[in-house]
Amino acid sequence: MVLAYELERCKQQFSLQQGNGPCGPFFRTMEASTKDTAAQVAGLVEPILEDMAFELVDSEFLHSHGKWVLRLTIDKEGGVTIDDCARVSRELGDHIDVKELISHPYVFEVSSPGLDRPLKKEKDLLRVVGKKIKVRMRAPLQGRRNYVGFLSDFAQGILHMRVDEKEVALPWAEVDKANLIYEFNNRQA
């Protein structure tokens, strides 16, 4: 209860986006802890998913709408169905609970990557060469953080993109987030 009060007080008095004020270190520590939990869960479930012929696309542990959520995004050749998500949820839920990686109540979600698939691994980038992607950098590069364009190549840790009719080179290590942009064909009948 005290933590909830302190959290609300900090939200009201300080900019959490900037990590300013006395609460900034608390939120940076909490964010690191949730990323550590997501990484531990990923390490546990990835071999199990591979045995089930699935790929772990992403693992997130976050606080959303007043509850803790562990979200796994999975994929497989030919796509993921609702039945696949339910099967993976049943199979992995007990493994995660037995390891006691999360010490409080949480909601466990399993989903497909969707049309705007997150690009988390180098192999994801190699799969989408020639396609349109959106990239957000951790810090501005060449005066901007967000880039939308076609990935022309990925080599030696550098994304080569065609953005606004110009070639740009973005270091993968500095990317905060990247997603595929699905383009619908607008064919006339």
Long-range contacts (C-beta under 8 A, 24 or more apart in sequence): 34-61, 34-62, 34-63, 35-61, 37-61, 37-70, 37-101, 37-102, 38-70, 40-101, 41-70, 41-72, 41-96, 41-101, 41-102, 44-95, 44-96, 44-99, 44-101, 45-72, 45-92, 45-95, 45-96, 48-91, 48-92, 48-95, 49-74, 49-88, 49-92, 52-87, 52-88, 52-91, 53-77, 54-80, 54-84, 54-88, 57-113, 57-117, 57-118, 57-120, 57-124, 58-113, 58-118, 58-120, 61-102, 61-106, 67-105, 67-106, 67-107, 68-102, 68-104, 68-105, 68-106, 68-107, 69-106, 69-107, 69-108, 69-109, 70-96, 70-102, 70-106, 70-107, 70-108, 70-109, 71-109, 71-110, 71-111, 72-108, 72-109, 72-110, 72-111, 73-110, 73-111, 73-112, 73-113, 73-118, 74-110, 74-111, 74-112, 74-113, 75-112, 75-113, 75-117, 79-112, 80-111, 80-112, 80-113, 84-112, 85-110, 85-111, 85-112, 86-110, 115-180, 115-182, 116-179, 116-180, 116-181, 116-182, 117-179, 117-180, 118-177, 118-178, 118-179, 119-178, 119-179, 119-180, 120-178, 122-154, 122-172, 125-151, 125-154, 125-159, 125-172, 125-178, 126-154, 128-180, 129-153, 129-154, 131-180, 131-181, 131-183, 132-180, 132-181, 132-183, 133-161, 133-178, 133-179, 133-180, 133-181, 134-178, 134-179, 134-181, 135-159, 135-161, 135-170, 135-175, 135-177, 135-178, 136-175, 136-176, 136-177, 136-178, 137-170, 137-174, 137-175, 137-176, 138-174, 138-175, 138-176, 139-174, 141-170, 141-174, 142-168, 145-176, 148-181
